[in-house]
Amino acid sequence: MKTAAITFMGLEAVDGFLTMWATRNGFIEVNPLMLPIAHTWVMPLQKVSVATAGIAVICILIRWCPSLVAPFKLSLILGSSFVALVLASNLIQLTGGTWLLW
């Protein structure tokens, strides 16, 4: 469970920093809710803060109902997989896909 939580928070941090870097270098944030903060340090801080808060809520719920460990672990793994796919897609777009051809 800890590994899944740390992986999710790490991927969220990478996503936030990559988005901040990309918007500072001419790329456009497509999420209208994140657009005002996408180019600032608030972006990665917000992504990590929300992930941390979500994991804290999960930990509290698991203390009350330990049988929720497996579903919450699965949700963290699926969430990490989704963020990893988004990051991969963004990296392909940022590089023009040229690194896929070597």
Z-matrix of the N, CA and C atoms (Angstrom, degrees):
N
C 1 1.453
C 2 1.525 1 110.55
N 3 1.348 2 116.46 1 -41.82
C 4 1.464 3 119.58 2 -179.48
C 5 1.526 4 111.10 3 -63.64
N 6 1.324 5 115.89 4 -41.60
C 7 1.467 6 119.84 5 -179.75
C 8 1.518 7 110.55 6 -62.81
N 9 1.330 8 117.12 7 -42.28
C 10 1.462 9 120.60 8 179.20
C 11 1.528 10 110.81 9 -63.95
N 12 1.325 11 116.92 10 -40.47
C 13 1.465 12 120.94 11 -179.76
C 14 1.526 13 110.92 12 -67.38
N 15 1.321 14 117.11 13 -43.91
C 16 1.466 15 120.68 14 179.94
C 17 1.523 16 110.68 15 -66.19
N 18 1.318 17 116.88 16 -40.31
C 19 1.461 18 120.79 17 177.85
C 20 1.525 19 110.50 18 -60.82
N 21 1.329 20 116.29 19 -45.37
C 22 1.461 21 120.53 20 -179.92
C 23 1.525 22 111.14 21 -61.76
N 24 1.328 23 117.04 22 -46.50
C 25 1.470 24 119.87 23 -179.92
C 26 1.524 25 110.84 24 -64.78
N 27 1.325 26 117.50 25 -39.51
C 28 1.465 27 120.69 26 178.41
C 29 1.516 28 112.37 27 -63.48
N 30 1.328 29 116.67 28 -43.50
C 31 1.462 30 120.11 29 178.29
C 32 1.521 31 111.42 30 -65.13
N 33 1.316 32 116.99 31 -37.96
C 34 1.469 33 120.15 32 176.58
C 35 1.529 34 110.66 33 -63.47
N 36 1.323 35 117.15 34 -40.72
C 37 1.464 36 120.57 35 178.43
C 38 1.525 37 110.31 36 -63.62
N 39 1.326 38 117.04 37 -46.28
C 40 1.470 39 120.80 38 178.80
C 41 1.527 40 109.96 39 -60.50
N 42 1.313 41 117.11 40 -43.05
C 43 1.460 42 121.25 41 178.51
C 44 1.526 43 110.81 42 -60.82
N 45 1.323 44 117.09 43 -43.22
C 46 1.464 45 120.39 44 179.21
C 47 1.517 46 112.56 45 -64.03
N 48 1.342 47 116.89 46 -44.57
C 49 1.466 48 119.76 47 179.42
C 50 1.524 49 111.75 48 -68.05
N 51 1.331 50 116.97 49 -38.72
C 52 1.463 51 120.13 50 178.33
C 53 1.523 52 110.88 51 -64.84
N 54 1.326 53 116.59 52 -41.27
C 55 1.464 54 120.36 53 177.84
C 56 1.519 55 110.66 54 -64.11
N 57 1.334 56 116.87 55 -43.29
C 58 1.461 57 120.53 56 178.73
C 59 1.531 58 110.11 57 -60.64
N 60 1.327 59 116.92 58 -46.76
C 61 1.457 60 120.80 59 179.99
C 62 1.534 61 111.32 60 -62.18
N 63 1.329 62 115.94 61 -45.49
C 64 1.467 63 120.61 62 -176.72
C 65 1.524 64 111.55 63 -63.60
N 66 1.327 65 117.23 64 -42.79
C 67 1.463 66 119.25 65 -179.14
C 68 1.525 67 111.73 66 -70.94
N 69 1.305 68 117.25 67 -26.78
C 70 1.473 69 120.05 68 175.12
C 71 1.522 70 111.54 69 -75.12
N 72 1.325 71 117.07 70 -16.59
C 73 1.461 72 121.49 71 -177.81
C 74 1.524 73 112.64 72 -112.13
N 75 1.319 74 117.05 73 26.98
C 76 1.449 75 121.20 74 170.70
C 77 1.515 76 117.52 75 98.22
N 78 1.304 77 118.00 76 -5.84
C 79 1.462 78 119.27 77 177.53
C 80 1.517 79 109.50 78 -83.04
N 81 1.317 80 117.05 79 158.38
C 82 1.463 81 121.88 80 -175.12
C 83 1.523 82 109.81 81 -110.20
N 84 1.323 83 115.68 82 133.37
C 85 1.468 84 121.61 83 174.02
C 86 1.519 85 107.50 84 -77.52
N 87 1.324 86 117.54 85 126.09
C 88 1.461 87 120.83 86 -176.76
C 89 1.520 88 113.00 87 -88.46
N 90 1.334 89 117.68 88 -15.53
C 91 1.455 90 120.59 89 178.15
C 92 1.525 91 108.67 90 -82.70
N 93 1.336 92 117.93 91 111.82
C 94 1.469 93 119.79 92 -176.25
C 95 1.526 94 113.87 93 -63.67
N 96 1.330 95 117.99 94 -24.73
C 97 1.464 96 119.84 95 178.45
C 98 1.529 97 111.85 96 -73.90
N 99 1.326 98 116.90 97 -30.51
C 100 1.464 99 121.19 98 -178.36
C 101 1.532 100 112.21 99 -93.28
N 102 1.305 101 117.33 100 -13.86
C 103 1.465 102 121.54 101 -175.47
C 104 1.528 103 114.16 102 -52.18
N 105 1.342 104 120.15 103 -44.20
C 106 1.470 105 119.07 104 -178.16
C 107 1.533 106 114.40 105 -65.04
N 108 1.326 107 118.15 106 -24.76
C 109 1.468 108 120.15 107 -176.68
C 110 1.526 109 112.93 108 -111.59
N 111 1.323 110 117.61 109 0.22
C 112 1.470 111 121.35 110 -171.13
C 113 1.526 112 113.22 111 -60.55
N 114 1.294 113 118.99 112 -31.19
C 115 1.471 114 121.94 113 -176.27
C 116 1.533 115 113.02 114 -94.66
N 117 1.319 116 116.89 115 3.74
C 118 1.464 117 120.60 116 -175.70
C 119 1.531 118 110.87 117 -111.08
N 120 1.327 119 115.52 118 169.94
C 121 1.467 120 121.36 119 176.67
C 122 1.523 121 111.77 120 -68.86
N 123 1.316 122 116.64 121 -12.83
C 124 1.463 123 120.42 122 178.65
C 125 1.533 124 109.93 123 -65.71
N 126 1.322 125 116.98 124 -31.15
C 127 1.468 126 120.93 125 -177.24
C 128 1.535 127 112.27 126 -58.68
N 129 1.342 128 119.63 127 -59.21
C 130 1.459 129 117.63 128 -179.60
C 131 1.533 130 112.62 129 -65.06
N 132 1.333 131 117.00 130 -34.13
C 133 1.468 132 119.59 131 178.17
C 134 1.523 133 111.23 132 -64.21
N 135 1.319 134 116.18 133 -40.58
C 136 1.453 135 120.97 134 179.48
C 137 1.520 136 110.45 135 -66.04
N 138 1.347 137 117.07 136 -43.48
C 139 1.462 138 120.60 137 -179.23
C 140 1.528 139 110.89 138 -61.75
N 141 1.318 140 117.21 139 -45.51
C 142 1.460 141 120.95 140 -179.39
C 143 1.531 142 110.52 141 -69.58
N 144 1.313 143 117.78 142 -39.09
C 145 1.472 144 120.95 143 179.91
C 146 1.520 145 111.83 144 -63.23
N 147 1.316 146 116.78 145 -43.98
C 148 1.461 147 120.40 146 179.93
C 149 1.535 148 110.10 147 -66.38
N 150 1.341 149 117.03 148 -41.54
C 151 1.474 150 120.59 149 177.92
C 152 1.529 151 110.30 150 -62.68
N 153 1.329 152 116.63 151 -43.42
C 154 1.465 153 120.75 152 179.74
C 155 1.528 154 111.16 153 -64.05
N 156 1.320 155 116.62 154 -42.91
C 157 1.465 156 120.27 155 178.81
C 158 1.530 157 110.82 156 -62.95
N 159 1.321 158 116.50 157 -41.94
C 160 1.462 159 120.15 158 178.25
C 161 1.512 160 111.96 159 -62.67
N 162 1.314 161 116.67 160 -42.28
C 163 1.467 162 120.62 161 179.08
C 164 1.527 163 110.27 162 -67.53
N 165 1.325 164 117.73 163 -36.07
C 166 1.474 165 120.53 164 176.70
C 167 1.527 166 110.57 165 -62.62
N 168 1.312 167 116.65 166 -41.74
C 169 1.466 168 120.54 167 177.92
C 170 1.528 169 109.77 168 -63.59
N 171 1.332 170 116.64 169 -42.55
C 172 1.462 171 120.64 170 177.93
C 173 1.529 172 110.24 171 -59.83
N 174 1.325 173 117.79 172 -44.38
C 175 1.470 174 121.35 173 179.68
C 176 1.522 175 111.79 174 -61.57
N 177 1.320 176 116.86 175 -40.89
C 178 1.466 177 120.92 176 178.29
C 179 1.530 178 110.24 177 -64.25
N 180 1.329 179 116.60 178 -43.82
C 181 1.465 180 119.90 179 179.71
C 182 1.524 181 111.69 180 -65.33
N 183 1.329 182 116.93 181 -35.59
C 184 1.465 183 120.65 182 179.17
C 185 1.525 184 110.95 183 -67.22
N 186 1.330 185 117.44 184 -34.53
C 187 1.476 186 119.62 185 177.40
C 188 1.524 187 111.13 186 -63.25
N 189 1.335 188 116.10 187 -36.72
C 190 1.458 189 120.28 188 179.79
C 191 1.524 190 111.91 189 -77.42
N 192 1.320 191 116.00 190 -32.63
C 193 1.464 192 119.96 191 -175.79
C 194 1.535 193 108.81 192 -141.90
N 195 1.331 194 117.88 193 86.23
C 196 1.466 195 121.80 194 -176.55
C 197 1.526 196 114.60 195 -58.67
N 198 1.316 197 117.46 196 -20.13
C 199 1.471 198 119.31 197 178.87
C 200 1.528 199 112.45 198 -69.23
N 201 1.332 200 117.47 199 -8.42
C 202 1.465 201 121.21 200 179.00
C 203 1.527 202 113.18 201 -84.22
N 204 1.328 203 118.29 202 -2.75
C 205 1.465 204 120.98 203 -177.16
C 206 1.527 205 111.03 204 -57.18
N 207 1.322 206 117.72 205 -50.75
C 208 1.468 207 120.78 206 -176.59
C 209 1.535 208 112.47 207 -61.83
N 210 1.351 209 119.53 208 -47.96
C 211 1.468 210 118.22 209 178.73
C 212 1.527 211 113.23 210 -63.38
N 213 1.342 212 116.97 211 -38.85
C 214 1.464 213 119.23 212 -179.54
C 215 1.525 214 110.89 213 -70.67
N 216 1.323 215 117.06 214 -36.65
C 217 1.461 216 119.95 215 176.42
C 218 1.520 217 109.86 216 -63.56
N 219 1.314 218 116.92 217 -42.66
C 220 1.459 219 120.96 218 177.16
C 221 1.527 220 110.85 219 -61.91
N 222 1.331 221 117.08 220 -40.90
C 223 1.465 222 119.77 221 179.40
C 224 1.524 223 111.27 222 -65.27
N 225 1.333 224 117.72 223 -37.12
C 226 1.467 225 120.38 224 176.85
C 227 1.533 226 110.81 225 -67.12
N 228 1.321 227 116.77 226 -39.45
C 229 1.466 228 120.21 227 178.76
C 230 1.525 229 110.19 228 -66.17
N 231 1.330 230 117.32 229 -43.83
C 232 1.464 231 120.43 230 178.27
C 233 1.531 232 111.18 231 -65.82
N 234 1.329 233 116.62 232 -40.81
C 235 1.465 234 120.04 233 176.98
C 236 1.517 235 111.80 234 -63.12
N 237 1.338 236 116.98 235 -41.39
C 238 1.470 237 121.01 236 177.38
C 239 1.514 238 110.82 237 -64.63
N 240 1.325 239 116.67 238 -39.55
C 241 1.467 240 120.35 239 178.36
C 242 1.525 241 110.74 240 -63.36
N 243 1.329 242 116.22 241 -41.68
C 244 1.464 243 120.13 242 178.75
C 245 1.526 244 111.11 243 -63.07
N 246 1.334 245 116.80 244 -47.13
C 247 1.465 246 120.38 245 179.94
C 248 1.532 247 110.39 246 -63.34
N 249 1.330 248 117.63 247 -38.73
C 250 1.460 249 121.18 248 177.79
C 251 1.525 250 110.88 249 -63.16
N 252 1.328 251 117.85 250 -40.32
C 253 1.468 252 121.02 251 176.81
C 254 1.524 253 111.43 252 -65.46
N 255 1.328 254 116.74 253 -40.86
C 256 1.470 255 120.42 254 177.18
C 257 1.523 256 110.25 255 -62.53
N 258 1.338 257 116.77 256 -44.43
C 259 1.465 258 120.39 257 178.12
C 260 1.521 259 111.10 258 -61.46
N 261 1.316 260 117.70 259 -43.85
C 262 1.459 261 121.13 260 178.98
C 263 1.524 262 110.56 261 -61.52
N 264 1.316 263 116.75 262 -44.02
C 265 1.459 264 121.10 263 178.14
C 266 1.528 265 111.06 264 -61.74
N 267 1.327 266 116.34 265 -43.90
C 268 1.469 267 120.25 266 179.30
C 269 1.527 268 111.48 267 -64.06
N 270 1.325 269 116.73 268 -41.43
C 271 1.466 270 119.78 269 178.78
C 272 1.523 271 111.52 270 -64.61
N 273 1.316 272 117.02 271 -38.19
C 274 1.468 273 120.29 272 176.73
C 275 1.519 274 109.87 273 -63.26
N 276 1.330 275 117.23 274 -42.60
C 277 1.460 276 120.62 275 178.78
C 278 1.521 277 111.69 276 -67.29
N 279 1.339 278 117.27 277 -41.68
C 280 1.459 279 120.61 278 -178.89
C 281 1.517 280 112.34 279 -63.82
N 282 1.320 281 116.34 280 -36.80
C 283 1.470 282 120.47 281 -177.18
C 284 1.512 283 111.77 282 -93.71
N 285 1.307 284 117.77 283 -1.40
C 286 1.451 285 119.88 284 -177.51
C 287 1.520 286 112.06 285 72.13
N 288 1.307 287 117.47 286 11.77
C 289 1.451 288 121.66 287 179.88
C 290 1.501 289 114.54 288 74.19
N 291 1.353 290 117.50 289 8.32
C 292 1.462 291 120.25 290 -175.20
C 293 1.523 292 112.49 291 -66.27
N 294 1.323 293 117.97 292 -30.19
C 295 1.463 294 120.47 293 -179.16
C 296 1.521 295 111.90 294 -72.07
N 297 1.346 296 117.15 295 -13.76
C 298 1.459 297 119.39 296 177.41
C 299 1.534 298 111.60 297 -77.43
N 300 1.322 299 116.61 298 -14.92
C 301 1.464 300 120.48 299 -173.71
C 302 1.517 301 114.13 300 -93.28
N 303 1.313 302 119.85 301 -7.87
C 304 1.465 303 119.44 302 -178.17
C 305 1.459 304 109.23 303 -78.24
